[in-house]
Amino acid sequence: MHTGEYFLSRYILDDITTAEPDFHHLTPEVVISLVEGALGCRLRPICRSLNSYINRVYELQRDDGVGLVAKFYRPGRWDFCALEDEHNFMRELSEAEIPVVAPLEMVFGGTLGEYKNTLFTVFPKKGGRTPDEFNHKQWLELGRLVGRTHAIGAGSVAHNRINMSPITSTYDQLQFLLNGNFISDDLISEFDDLFCHIIDVIAPVFEGLEQIRIHGDLHFANIIHRLDEGYFLIDFDDMCMGHPVQDFWMLLPGYQDETQAEIESFLQGYETFRNFDMRGLRLIEPLRIMRYIHYCCWCAHQVADGGFNRIAPGWGTRSYWRSEINDLQTQLNRIKNNLI
């Protein structure tokens, strides 16, 4: 038997409401029973655990062989309304025939179920190849896909999602790092001072620029290519209100001043469906430094949940924070040079 694969007998799940810590209550039997009840169908007795740092994700199969993926969200990360914002966005995209993998409707309505304070959803399984890099034609294709996505994203507001900006999301991340005592004591003051300087420099660059519903975490791992179908966007976990440039700068093979050809190809495709405010390109390097801080905060959240050291043994040491401060200062200098 392969790790994470189980062959089960059929049974009836008792209605138990007592909460258990973390995901210990999600046995294969429970996962299969919950999905069967949510979709109103029979599943084969197979449950394969898939990789996920934050949530718990399982590959399942209907009796007719159709593949499913069930995602159980870590309690406390997103509330019901925030997940509804994400799912509504994906539903709108799917209805507009934009290639995304949207969650399935459940028999009791909506796309979210709940078990022992754990929210879950189910997606159709969509296999595909993750791209490594793009040529000119593929940058055009991706630009058109993101342009179509943003045309839908601009049509409404996600009231329960973060606003990606220095004085909102990034400032909140700093407070989490400082209040959680993650930073070495002798470096806290230096880190705080540098962070305040970063905010002073980059916050004005965001003023007067639009914020719409975006994917929020669009890198190569969140794009798949399906033969004869093209590119699909997956994993909208970090969907937020933000500037459109956030949804392509992480795909660029270098810094802004090194990737003008790729930017031009992408925007040529993008503007087939939606105008792009060229002032937004000035956000690429500020968004990069915000990403550094976002990753620090993401790691801190994993430490708070326990068990992160097995993923990144050196995280949180004094040498880590010393290196992080140096990297932030280097990127800040690059931003200042670009803004001159």
C-alpha positions, 0 to 999 in steps of 0.5 A: 500500500502506498503512503497516504492511500487507503482501502476502506469499508463502507460505514455510516459516519456519526454526527460528532460535533466536539472539536479536535485540535488541528486536523487529527479528526480527518481520517480517510473514512471521515474525508470520504464520508464528508465528500460523499454527503456534500456531493451526493455521490458514491466514492471509491474507497481511495484517499490519497493525501496531497502536499499542502503546507497550510491546509489538508488536501486529498485526492479522491475518486467517484465510483465512475472514475472521475477524480476529485480533490477535497481541500480542508482549510486550516481553522483560523486562517480564513473565515467563512465570508473570506472563503466565500469571496474566493469561491464567488470570484472563481465561480464568476471566472468559470461562468465567463469561461475563463480557465480556472479550477472552480469548486463544485456546488454541494447538494445543500447549496454553496461550495463550502461544508463544515465539520468540527469547525473545519471548513472544506470544499471539493474541486474537480481534479485537473492534471497538467504540466507546470511551465518553467518559462515562457516564450513570446507567444506564451507571454501573450497567451498568459497576458490575455488570460490574466487580462480576462481574469482582471476584467472580471475581478474589477467588476466587484469588491472582495469585502472580506479579503486583505487589501495588498498595500504597504500600510495595510497588509504589510504593516499588519505582517510587521505587527505579527512578527514583532508581537510574536517575539519571532525576531532576535531581541538585539535586532528588533529595533533595527528591523523595526526602524528599517521597516518604517523606512521601507513603508515611508519610501514605498507607500506613496508609490501606491497612491492613486492606483487601482485595487481590484480582485486579483489572484494574489499569488500568481507564480509558476506553481499556480499555473498549469498547462493542459494539452489542447486546452491551454493555461489554467489558473489554480489555487486562489487561496491568497486572492485579495484586493490588489494592483493588477501588476501583482498577478504577473511580476512573480513570473518575470525571470529577473528584476523589472529593468532586466525584463522589459521584453517579457513585460511588453509581451505580457501587456500586449496580450493583457491589453487585448481585454483590459487597459493597463495603467503603466504607472503600475510598473513602478510597483514591481520592486516595492511588491518584491520587498513586500513579498520578502516580508510576507514570506517572513510572516508566513514562516512565523505563522507556521512556527506558531502552528508548530512543526515548521523547523523540519521544513526550514531548520534555520528559520528564526535564528539570529543569522536568519534575521541578520541576513533578512535585514541585509536583503531588505536593505539591498532591495530598498536601495534598488527601489530608491534607485528606480524611483530617482 
